[in-house]
Each structure stands twice: as structure tokens, then as C-alpha cells.
Amino acid sequence: MRKFVWTAIVLLFLAGSAYLALNTSKVLVTSKSGAITEAQYMSSVTKTSAGEQLFVSMVMNNSLEKFYGKSVAQSVVDSEYSQQKAQYGSSWSTYLSEQSTTASAYKKQVRTQLLLIQAVKDYHKVSAAQLKKAYQSYTPKMSVSTITVSSSAKADTVLKDLKAGKSFASEAKANSSDTSTASKGGLMPSFDSTSSVVSSSIIKAAKGLKVGSYTEQAVKSNSAYIIVKLNSRAEKKSISTYKNILTNSIINTWVNNSNNTTKIQKIIGKVMNKNDVQVKSSSYPTLKNAIDQYIISNSSSTTTSSSSSSSAKSSSSK
């Protein structure tokens, strides 16, 4: 399995959403040397780079919700969350604990990522050529079973048993270390080739199999060795059927490419401008500067672009 990929921007928002939602009148700590209030804490924190970035991230999410909240139905968030949870089975709570998060916070991460994708779709258009290329390599829903073991030698032993006639399900129940699928005979929740929660090694292996067959050698995924069986594959329909799926996949890949971070920030700046973001409080000038620089930076690039365009028109008319 692989973890859902989050942009640094999304993680930044989630980390700061609770921490900046403070009431400045409350006393946080008392001692013989005096009390520390939320106002004092906020005054100190907001002067840091991290505090500024977290504030910007909260404003970002507010703007994304304003324009794209209706485009991301709660049912879609719940479905995406359920798919990711299913990959971990009984280990889900352990995974959340390892990530220092909760189920509700993780679901917020899912929503923020989906909101960001909707925003990027508005400003970063996917071409017909990109869709065609994505469709050519796309495989619709697949039903897959796996047997996960810790060593190549163990995998070879299981493969030998399978070739001798033992059933895949019984071998999975007896040998697989994947607690989320072992009791089900290795059966995974169905997925297509754009899945962001299934290991790319499993997806690649499944795509290359005939229905009813399994990999002749175990697939290496991190430190595990996985035998993959393809139970069924949905019939591939026309490209129009998968246009939304393919578009979201292309955008999701683009968003999670670290080389595009600056471009994504500019897109968010445009969304903030559209939302007419203005910092009204003068209590935290560093936060106002952080927002102003973010928006001005975006506005400046727009102004520069417009000026260049006007200059070009002027030159061509001479």
C-alpha cells in the first residue's frame, strides 16, 4: 500500500488550523512568575515565519471553500476517505496514531486536497492530447487479491504451493501479513489505474495480468514481497466515460509534483484575490504583511503580464 500524497500546502493548513484558532482573552498557563495568555502566545507565534505561513494557509482554505465548496460533495470526501481507510484494514487506527492525527482531521485533509484540485482545474487546463494519452494507459476498475510476505524465499514457497494446486485464498489466509486483506483471502477493495492509495507496483502488476492469473514472481513494494492475482477487470469504455476521472488524475499528479509548488501558490493567490481577501486587524502586522505579499505577488505578475500584452499590442500597431 502507499499513503495518499499530500501537497505541503495542504499539510501546512491542517497543522495550523487548530493552533491559530485561539481566543486571545484566555489564560493558557499560570505560575508564580505570572500568567501567559493566548494574546501573549499569539503575539509571539505570529511573528515567526511558521506562524505567518499557517495564517496564510487558513485564509487559503477559507477562499477555497468559498468558490469550490459546493463542487466537493461530502459523499465524495467520505468515499475517498473510505478507500484510503480500507487499504489499512484493522491497522487504520495505528496508522492515524503514527501520523499524529485523528480520523476527523484526516478527513479534513482529504477535503482540502479535493478543494485544491478543483481550484487548479479552473486555472490549469488539461489538453485533449493529455486526456488521450492518459486514456491509452488507463485501466478501469479491477478486482485484485494479494498475498504479502516478508521475504523473497517465503514468496517462492507460496508460489510453489499455488502451482501445486493450492487455492490463492487459502494461501493468503495462511501466509499473508497484510491484516487488511488476509482474512478475506487476499481480496482488496476494487481500484482503477489512477488510484492514489494502492501501491503503484500492485497497479502495474495487475494491469499486465490476464483475468484469473497471478504474478509468476512476487512484486517488490517497499520491504514487502507481494503476489498479485487479477480476479476481474471492467470493460473499457469510450474516453468520454472517464473524462472526469482522467482529468482529476492528471491534475492530482500535477499538484503533487514539487516542481509546480510556485505555480500552485500563484493559483491560490488568484483565488484569494477573487475572494477579496483583506486583513482588517492591525494587532498582527506580520500576518497582514504575509497575506499582502502573497496577494500582491500574484497581482504583480498579473499586472506585469497585462503590461507586456499592452506593450506588444502597441508595438504591433506602429
C-alpha positions as CSV (number, residue, x, y, z in Angstrom):
1,M,0.0,0.0,0.0
2,R,1.0,3.6,-0.4
3,K,-0.1,6.6,1.5
4,F,-2.2,9.3,-0.1
5,V,0.0,12.0,-1.4
6,W,-0.5,15.4,0.2
7,T,0.9,18.7,-1.0
8,A,2.9,20.7,1.5
9,I,0.3,23.4,1.2
10,V,-2.5,21.0,2.4
11,L,-0.4,19.7,5.3
12,L,0.5,23.3,6.3
13,F,-3.2,24.2,6.6
14,L,-4.1,21.2,8.7
15,A,-1.2,21.8,11.1
16,G,-2.2,25.4,11.7
17,S,-6.0,25.3,11.7
18,A,-6.2,24.4,15.4
19,Y,-3.2,26.4,16.5
20,L,-4.4,29.7,15.2
21,A,-8.0,29.3,16.2
22,L,-7.3,30.8,19.7
23,N,-9.3,33.2,21.8
24,T,-6.9,36.0,22.9
25,S,-8.6,36.5,26.3
26,K,-7.9,33.1,27.7
27,V,-5.1,32.3,30.2
28,L,-3.0,29.4,29.0
29,V,-0.6,29.0,31.9
30,T,-0.3,30.3,35.4
31,S,2.8,30.2,37.6
32,K,4.5,32.1,40.5
33,S,6.2,34.2,37.9
34,G,2.9,35.2,36.3
35,A,0.4,34.1,33.7
36,I,0.8,33.5,30.0
37,T,-2.3,34.5,27.9
38,E,-3.3,33.5,24.5
39,A,-2.7,37.1,23.4
40,Q,0.9,36.8,24.5
41,Y,1.3,33.5,22.9
42,M,-0.3,34.8,19.6
43,S,1.9,37.9,19.7
44,S,5.0,35.7,19.9
45,V,3.9,33.0,17.4
46,T,2.6,35.3,14.7
47,K,6.0,37.0,14.5
48,T,7.6,33.7,13.3
49,S,7.8,32.5,9.7
50,A,5.8,29.4,10.6
51,G,3.0,31.5,12.2
52,E,2.7,33.6,9.1
53,Q,2.6,30.6,6.8
54,L,0.0,28.9,8.9
55,F,-2.2,32.0,8.8
56,V,-1.9,32.2,5.1
57,S,-2.9,28.6,4.8
58,M,-6.1,29.2,6.9
59,V,-7.0,32.1,4.6
60,M,-6.3,29.8,1.6
61,N,-8.8,27.2,2.9
62,N,-11.4,29.8,3.5
63,S,-11.1,31.0,-0.1
64,L,-11.2,27.5,-1.5
65,E,-14.3,26.7,0.4
66,K,-16.0,29.9,-0.8
67,F,-15.6,29.1,-4.5
68,Y,-15.2,25.3,-4.6
69,G,-17.0,24.0,-1.5
70,K,-20.1,23.2,-3.5
71,S,-18.1,21.3,-6.1
72,V,-16.8,18.9,-3.4
73,A,-19.7,16.9,-2.1
74,Q,-19.3,15.3,1.3
75,S,-20.2,12.0,-0.2
76,V,-17.1,12.3,-2.4
77,V,-14.9,13.1,0.6
78,D,-16.4,10.2,2.5
79,S,-15.8,7.8,-0.4
80,E,-12.2,8.9,-0.8
81,Y,-11.6,8.6,2.9
82,S,-13.2,5.1,3.0
83,Q,-11.0,3.9,0.1
84,Q,-7.9,5.0,2.0
85,K,-9.1,3.6,5.3
86,A,-9.9,0.2,3.6
87,Q,-6.3,-0.2,2.5
88,Y,-5.2,-0.4,6.1
89,G,-8.0,-2.5,7.5
90,S,-7.6,-3.1,11.2
91,S,-4.3,-1.1,11.2
92,W,-6.1,2.1,10.4
93,S,-6.1,3.4,14.0
94,T,-2.4,2.6,14.3
95,Y,-1.7,4.4,11.0
96,L,-3.5,7.5,12.3
97,S,-1.6,7.4,15.5
98,E,1.7,7.1,13.7
99,Q,0.8,10.2,11.6
100,S,-0.2,12.1,14.8
101,T,-3.6,12.8,13.5
102,T,-7.3,11.7,14.0
103,A,-10.0,10.4,11.7
104,S,-11.8,13.7,11.6
105,A,-8.5,15.6,10.9
106,Y,-7.6,13.2,8.2
107,K,-10.9,13.6,6.6
108,K,-10.3,17.4,6.6
109,Q,-7.0,16.7,4.7
110,V,-9.0,14.7,2.1
111,R,-11.4,17.6,1.7
112,T,-8.7,20.3,1.4
113,Q,-6.9,18.2,-1.2
114,L,-10.1,17.8,-3.3
115,L,-10.8,21.6,-3.0
116,L,-7.3,22.4,-4.2
117,I,-7.7,20.1,-7.2
118,Q,-10.9,21.9,-8.1
119,A,-9.2,25.2,-8.0
120,V,-6.3,24.0,-10.1
121,K,-8.7,22.7,-12.7
122,D,-10.0,26.2,-13.1
123,Y,-6.6,27.7,-13.9
124,H,-4.5,24.8,-15.2
125,K,-6.4,23.4,-18.2
126,V,-5.9,19.8,-19.3
127,S,-5.5,19.4,-23.1
128,A,-7.2,16.9,-25.3
129,A,-3.8,15.4,-26.1
130,Q,-3.1,14.8,-22.3
131,L,-6.5,13.2,-21.9
132,K,-5.9,10.9,-24.9
133,K,-2.5,9.9,-23.6
134,A,-4.0,9.2,-20.1
135,Y,-6.8,7.2,-21.6
136,Q,-4.4,5.0,-23.6
137,S,-2.7,3.8,-20.4
138,Y,-5.9,3.8,-18.3
139,T,-7.3,0.6,-16.9
140,P,-10.8,0.7,-15.4
141,K,-11.9,-1.0,-12.1
142,M,-10.0,-4.1,-11.2
143,S,-10.7,-6.8,-8.6
144,V,-7.4,-7.9,-7.2
145,S,-6.2,-10.3,-4.5
146,T,-2.7,-10.3,-2.9
147,I,-0.5,-12.3,-0.7
148,T,2.1,-10.2,1.2
149,V,5.1,-11.8,2.7
150,S,8.4,-10.5,4.2
151,S,11.0,-12.3,2.1
152,S,11.7,-13.5,-1.4
153,A,12.2,-17.0,-0.1
154,K,8.8,-17.1,1.5
155,A,7.2,-15.8,-1.7
156,D,8.8,-18.6,-3.7
157,T,7.4,-21.1,-1.2
158,V,3.9,-19.7,-1.6
159,L,4.2,-19.6,-5.4
160,K,5.3,-23.3,-5.3
161,D,2.2,-24.2,-3.3
162,L,0.0,-22.2,-5.7
163,K,1.5,-24.0,-8.7
164,A,0.9,-27.3,-6.9
165,G,-2.8,-26.6,-6.9
166,K,-3.5,-24.8,-3.5
167,S,-6.1,-22.0,-3.7
168,F,-5.0,-18.4,-3.7
169,A,-7.5,-17.6,-1.0
170,S,-6.3,-20.3,1.4
171,E,-2.7,-19.3,0.8
172,A,-3.5,-15.7,1.6
173,K,-5.3,-16.6,4.8
174,A,-2.4,-18.8,5.9
175,N,0.6,-16.7,4.8
176,S,-0.3,-13.0,4.1
177,S,1.0,-10.4,6.5
178,D,-1.5,-7.8,5.2
179,T,-4.1,-7.8,8.0
180,S,-6.5,-5.7,5.9
181,T,-6.9,-8.5,3.3
182,A,-5.6,-11.8,4.7
183,S,-8.9,-12.8,6.3
184,K,-10.7,-12.1,3.0
185,G,-8.4,-14.5,1.1
186,G,-6.3,-11.6,0.0
187,L,-9.2,-9.7,-1.7
188,M,-8.5,-5.9,-1.9
189,P,-11.2,-3.2,-2.4
190,S,-11.5,-2.7,-6.2
191,F,-9.5,0.1,-7.8
192,D,-8.6,1.5,-11.2
193,S,-5.1,2.5,-12.5
194,T,-5.5,6.1,-11.3
195,S,-5.7,5.0,-7.6
196,S,-3.6,7.1,-5.3
197,V,-3.9,4.7,-2.3
198,V,-2.9,1.4,-3.9
199,S,0.8,0.7,-4.4
200,S,2.0,1.6,-7.9
201,S,3.7,-1.8,-8.0
202,I,0.4,-3.6,-7.5
203,I,-1.4,-1.5,-10.1
204,K,1.4,-2.1,-12.7
205,A,1.3,-5.9,-12.0
206,A,-2.5,-6.1,-12.1
207,K,-2.6,-4.2,-15.4
208,G,-0.3,-6.8,-17.0
209,L,-2.2,-9.9,-15.9
210,K,-4.9,-11.9,-17.6
211,V,-8.1,-12.4,-15.6
212,G,-7.7,-15.4,-13.3
213,S,-3.9,-15.4,-13.4
214,Y,-1.3,-14.3,-10.8
215,T,2.2,-13.0,-11.0
216,E,4.8,-15.7,-11.5
217,Q,7.2,-13.8,-9.3
218,A,6.5,-11.7,-6.2
219,V,6.3,-7.9,-6.8
220,K,8.6,-5.9,-4.5
221,S,6.9,-3.0,-2.7
222,N,9.0,-1.2,-0.1
223,S,10.2,-4.1,2.2
224,A,7.4,-6.5,1.3
225,Y,7.0,-9.1,-1.4
226,I,3.6,-9.3,-3.0
227,I,2.0,-12.0,-5.2
228,V,-0.8,-10.3,-7.2
229,K,-3.8,-12.1,-8.7
230,L,-6.3,-10.4,-11.1
231,N,-9.8,-11.6,-10.4
232,S,-11.7,-9.4,-12.8
233,R,-11.4,-6.3,-14.9
234,A,-14.2,-3.9,-16.0
235,E,-14.7,-3.5,-19.7
236,K,-13.0,-0.3,-21.0
237,K,-15.5,2.2,-22.5
238,S,-15.1,5.3,-24.5
239,I,-12.8,8.2,-23.4
240,S,-15.8,10.4,-22.6
241,T,-16.9,7.9,-19.9
242,Y,-13.7,8.6,-18.0
243,K,-13.0,12.2,-18.8
244,N,-13.6,13.4,-15.2
245,I,-11.6,10.6,-13.7
246,L,-8.7,11.2,-16.1
247,T,-8.8,15.0,-15.7
248,N,-8.7,14.6,-11.9
249,S,-5.8,12.1,-12.1
250,I,-3.8,14.4,-14.3
251,I,-4.4,17.4,-12.1
252,N,-3.7,15.4,-8.9
253,T,-0.3,14.3,-10.4
254,W,0.5,17.9,-11.4
255,V,-0.5,19.2,-7.9
256,N,1.7,16.7,-6.1
257,N,4.8,17.5,-8.3
258,S,7.1,19.6,-6.2
259,N,8.3,21.4,-9.3
260,N,4.8,23.0,-9.5
261,T,4.7,24.5,-6.0
262,T,5.2,28.1,-7.1
263,K,2.6,27.7,-9.8
264,I,0.1,26.3,-7.3
265,Q,0.8,29.2,-4.9
266,K,0.0,31.7,-7.7
267,I,-3.2,29.9,-8.4
268,I,-4.2,30.1,-4.8
269,G,-3.2,33.8,-4.9
270,K,-5.7,34.3,-7.7
271,V,-8.4,32.6,-5.7
272,M,-7.6,34.9,-2.7
273,N,-7.8,37.9,-5.0
274,K,-11.2,36.8,-6.3
275,N,-12.3,36.4,-2.7
276,D,-11.2,40.0,-2.0
277,V,-9.1,38.9,1.0
278,Q,-8.2,41.8,3.3
279,V,-6.6,41.6,6.8
280,K,-8.6,44.0,9.0
281,S,-6.9,43.7,12.3
282,S,-3.9,45.9,13.0
283,S,-2.9,43.8,16.0
284,Y,-0.7,41.4,14.0
285,P,1.0,43.4,11.3
286,T,3.3,40.5,10.3
287,L,0.2,38.4,9.4
288,K,-1.1,41.3,7.3
289,N,2.2,41.5,5.5
290,A,2.2,37.8,4.8
291,I,-1.2,38.0,3.2
292,D,-0.5,41.2,1.3
293,Q,2.8,39.8,-0.1
294,Y,1.1,36.7,-1.2
295,I,-1.7,38.5,-3.0
296,I,0.5,41.4,-4.3
297,S,2.9,38.9,-5.7
298,N,0.2,37.3,-7.6
299,S,-1.3,40.7,-8.6
300,S,2.0,42.0,-9.7
301,S,2.5,39.0,-12.0
302,T,-0.9,39.6,-13.5
303,T,-0.2,43.4,-13.9
304,T,3.2,42.6,-15.5
305,S,1.6,40.2,-17.9
306,S,-1.1,42.8,-18.8
307,S,1.6,45.4,-19.3
308,S,3.6,43.1,-21.5
309,S,0.5,42.4,-23.5
310,S,-0.3,46.1,-23.9
311,S,3.3,46.8,-25.0
312,A,3.1,44.1,-27.5
313,K,-0.1,45.5,-29.0
314,S,1.4,49.0,-29.0
315,S,4.5,47.8,-30.9
316,S,2.5,45.8,-33.4
317,S,0.3,48.9,-34.2
318,K,3.3,51.0,-35.1
